Amino acid sequence: MEVKENILRKEEAIALKLRELYEERGYDLFRLASFEEYHFYLEQKNFLSGDDVIKFNGNDGRLLALNPDVTLSIVKNTPAGASRKVYYNENVYRHNRKSDEYRQINQVGIEVIGEVSLQTEVDVVMLALASLSEIGKGKLELSHSGLIAAILDLFPDHCRGKVFNRLKNKNFSELAQLAEKGGVSPQRTQQLMALMKLSGDFYRELPKALATAAGWPEATTALQSLAEGAKVLKQQQLPENVQLLFDLSTVNDTNYYSGLIFQGFIENIPQALLFGGRYDGLFQALGKTQQAIGFGIHLDRLDQNRSQEAGMKTRMLNVALPKGRMGQAVYEMFRDAGLVTANLLDDSRKLVFEDETNNIRFFLVKPSDVASYVEHGAADIGIVGRDILLETEADVIDLLRFNLGVCRIAVAGPRDFTIDPTRPLKVATKYTNITRQYFGDRSQPIETIYLNGSIELAPIVGLADVIVDIVETGTTLKENDLVVLEEIDESSAHLIVNRSSWRFKKAAITEVVEKVSDQK
């Protein structure tokens, strides 16, 4: 019986098209067991995402896990020395630590196992392009894990996690600070900053990257590998609705990947939904000698489409401004830069302000919500305090720092306070994530008490020993006989960008960044 396409959900219709595509290319269907023994994932935890594995006890007493990853199961169930080309359409299950939610993730993808030649890599990239083309207007961004490893190797081990995040978020200023503190040479720092700025068409940016990395052997080797693939790709007929890009923010996990890496975006979907690359290291970790390359597509992200039907004016540049003085100051900066007309925000009763002439739209939102609007694609750009970014760990691009809202994130309490080592430290704060990380790094047991206002009152009335909060002038602390005991970090206003918007509205976003940079 023929299935009527109009009764299928979007992800089901796409999955059928992709399965047909992969069958035509000679891939065999791989069926995934719903669960595996937990110890297998525990042993391979370096190859898993940051989410937790969902585990349970079987009837025979074995500790089992709902399958959190398709590729790991394929590798486990592929005999040593065997070659195969497989595709899959499966659900995997994870517990997200950040949101504390249990997730069922629908994935479709392909894996090539055995001997992986340059032509094999090109064939897989072409199949990734064809897959994106079936879904919509897309961008496929290519990079190399060797380039990321060359950058990380410049830094001391203890700060590589921070470096990885700054690369991913395109945070120029903080990466430069880490380079200075980490003893990276001025020449390498200059090359790194120049590489960070490259973003756009693959064939235009890759030669620039090679020229920039001259004299840096490890980076040059990785980029030359990309260039070899580029020569072969240029001879292929690419889909008209998908473009190849190069950007250093493509930084898939170097524990997992061991060569070519790539990620794919679809217009109006706020995050990448295709992830792939070479992963020979995973086979080596299991004592096998095969090479491997593949990609997976998160079909569940298709329901995040921010289209015209959802009420979004996608042709406009959507900017989330924090309510209050900071938002007004940033709007005035946009106005002075000639990006918007004067008096646009005069009607205080409105939350949305559109400038049809300049093709820009502002939202006024609660300061703590700006990062969420940008991360989930309701806004292309947002202005947010760094304290909020640190607290929420929002998955956004962090392009620019302003000299606005400058303050410190600090531990404060009574002047004569000393820690009682016999019990956990009671800390009142609205920054629970920052607080746990700060004291966790110092192995200090704490009990957090969430408060969202009048935090200075907590140690005065005995609710908490100390507080963690932002401090500007320190006047409020002085008036309540409190002092800064320790400084955790600095904060100021940052301009952040949605990851997909950076790929599809880059010209408009770059214009904003360049013009407001001259004003700040």
WORA-V523530 format. One record per residue. RES is the residue in one small letter. BURIAL is 1 if it has 16 or more other ideal C-beta (glycine too) atoms within 10 Angstrom, else 0. Layout:
[[RES & BURIAL] [RES & BURIAL]]
//
This chain:
[[m & 0] [e & 0] [v & 0] [k & 0] [e & 0] [n & 0] [i & 0] [l & 0] [r & 0] [k & 0] [e & 1] [e & 1] [a & 1] [i & 1] [a & 1] [l & 0] [k & 0] [l & 1] [r & 1] [e & 0] [l & 1] [y & 1] [e & 0] [e & 0] [r & 0] [g & 0] [y & 1] [d & 0] [l & 0] [f & 1] [r & 0] [l & 1] [a & 0] [s & 0] [f & 1] [e & 1] [e & 0] [y & 1] [h & 0] [f & 0] [y & 1] [l & 0] [e & 0] [q & 1] [k & 0] [n & 0] [f & 1] [l & 1] [s & 0] [g & 0] [d & 1] [d & 1] [v & 1] [i & 1] [k & 1] [f & 0] [n & 0] [g & 0] [n & 0] [d & 0] [g & 0] [r & 0] [l & 0] [l & 1] [a & 1] [l & 1] [n & 1] [p & 1] [d & 1] [v & 1] [t & 1] [l & 1] [s & 1] [i & 1] [v & 1] [k & 1] [n & 0] [t & 1] [p & 0] [a & 0] [g & 0] [a & 0] [s & 0] [r & 1] [k & 1] [v & 1] [y & 1] [y & 1] [n & 1] [e & 1] [n & 1] [v & 1] [y & 1] [r & 1] [h & 1] [n & 0] [r & 0] [k & 0] [s & 0] [d & 0] [e & 0] [y & 0] [r & 0] [q & 0] [i & 1] [n & 1] [q & 1] [v & 1] [g & 1] [i & 1] [e & 1] [v & 1] [i & 1] [g & 0] [e & 0] [v & 1] [s & 0] [l & 0] [q & 0] [t & 1] [e & 1] [v & 1] [d & 1] [v & 1] [v & 1] [m & 1] [l & 1] [a & 1] [l & 1] [a & 1] [s & 1] [l & 1] [s & 1] [e & 1] [i & 1] [g & 1] [k & 1] [g & 1] [k & 1] [l & 1] [e & 1] [l & 1] [s & 1] [h & 1] [s & 1] [g & 1] [l & 1] [i & 1] [a & 0] [a & 1] [i & 1] [l & 1] [d & 0] [l & 1] [f & 1] [p & 0] [d & 0] [h & 0] [c & 0] [r & 1] [g & 0] [k & 1] [v & 1] [f & 1] [n & 0] [r & 1] [l & 1] [k & 1] [n & 1] [k & 1] [n & 1] [f & 1] [s & 0] [e & 1] [l & 1] [a & 1] [q & 0] [l & 1] [a & 1] [e & 0] [k & 0] [g & 1] [g & 0] [v & 1] [s & 0] [p & 0] [q & 0] [r & 1] [t & 1] [q & 0] [q & 1] [l & 1] [m & 0] [a & 0] [l & 1] [m & 1] [k & 0] [l & 0] [s & 1] [g & 1] [d & 0] [f & 1] [y & 0] [r & 0] [e & 1] [l & 1] [p & 0] [k & 0] [a & 1] [l & 0] [a & 0] [t & 1] [a & 1] [a & 0] [g & 0] [w & 1] [p & 0] [e & 0] [a & 1] [t & 1] [t & 0] [a & 1] [l & 1] [q & 0] [s & 1] [l & 1] [a & 0] [e & 0] [g & 1] [a & 1] [k & 0] [v & 0] [l & 1] [k & 0] [q & 0] [q & 0] [q & 0] [l & 1] [p & 1] [e & 0] [n & 0] [v & 1] [q & 1] [l & 1] [l & 1] [f & 1] [d & 1] [l & 1] [s & 1] [t & 1] [v & 1] [n & 1] [d & 1] [t & 1] [n & 1] [y & 1] [y & 1] [s & 1] [g & 1] [l & 1] [i & 1] [f & 1] [q & 1] [g & 1] [f & 1] [i & 1] [e & 1] [n & 1] [i & 1] [p & 1] [q & 1] [a & 1] [l & 1] [l & 1] [f & 1] [g & 1] [g & 1] [r & 1] [y & 1] [d & 1] [g & 1] [l & 1] [f & 1] [q & 0] [a & 1] [l & 1] [g & 0] [k & 1] [t & 0] [q & 1] [q & 1] [a & 1] [i & 1] [g & 1] [f & 1] [g & 1] [i & 1] [h & 1] [l & 1] [d & 0] [r & 1] [l & 1] [d & 0] [q & 1] [n & 1] [r & 1] [s & 0] [q & 0] [e & 0] [a & 0] [g & 0] [m & 1] [k & 0] [t & 1] [r & 0] [m & 1] [l & 1] [n & 1] [v & 1] [a & 1] [l & 1] [p & 1] [k & 0] [g & 0] [r & 0] [m & 1] [g & 1] [q & 0] [a & 1] [v & 1] [y & 1] [e & 0] [m & 1] [f & 1] [r & 1] [d & 0] [a & 1] [g & 0] [l & 1] [v & 1] [t & 0] [a & 0] [n & 0] [l & 1] [l & 1] [d & 0] [d & 0] [s & 0] [r & 0] [k & 0] [l & 0] [v & 0] [f & 1] [e & 1] [d & 1] [e & 0] [t & 0] [n & 1] [n & 0] [i & 1] [r & 1] [f & 1] [f & 1] [l & 1] [v & 1] [k & 0] [p & 1] [s & 1] [d & 1] [v & 1] [a & 1] [s & 1] [y & 1] [v & 1] [e & 1] [h & 1] [g & 1] [a & 1] [a & 1] [d & 1] [i & 1] [g & 1] [i & 1] [v & 1] [g & 1] [r & 1] [d & 1] [i & 1] [l & 1] [l & 1] [e & 1] [t & 1] [e & 0] [a & 1] [d & 1] [v & 1] [i & 1] [d & 1] [l & 1] [l & 1] [r & 1] [f & 1] [n & 0] [l & 1] [g & 1] [v & 0] [c & 1] [r & 1] [i & 1] [a & 1] [v & 1] [a & 1] [g & 1] [p & 0] [r & 0] [d & 0] [f & 1] [t & 0] [i & 0] [d & 0] [p & 0] [t & 0] [r & 0] [p & 0] [l & 1] [k & 1] [v & 1] [a & 1] [t & 1] [k & 1] [y & 1] [t & 0] [n & 0] [i & 1] [t & 1] [r & 0] [q & 0] [y & 1] [f & 1] [g & 0] [d & 0] [r & 0] [s & 0] [q & 0] [p & 0] [i & 1] [e & 0] [t & 1] [i & 1] [y & 0] [l & 1] [n & 0] [g & 0] [s & 0] [i & 1] [e & 1] [l & 0] [a & 1] [p & 1] [i & 0] [v & 0] [g & 0] [l & 0] [a & 1] [d & 1] [v & 1] [i & 1] [v & 1] [d & 1] [i & 1] [v & 1] [e & 0] [t & 0] [g & 0] [t & 0] [t & 0] [l & 1] [k & 0] [e & 0] [n & 0] [d & 0] [l & 1] [v & 0] [v & 0] [l & 1] [e & 0] [e & 0] [i & 1] [d & 0] [e & 0] [s & 1] [s & 0] [a & 1] [h & 1] [l & 1] [i & 1] [v & 1] [n & 1] [r & 1] [s & 1] [s & 1] [w & 1] [r & 1] [f & 1] [k & 1] [k & 1] [a & 0] [a & 1] [i & 1] [t & 0] [e & 0] [v & 1] [v & 0] [e & 0] [k & 0] [v & 1] [s & 0] [d & 0] [q & 0] [k & 0]]
//
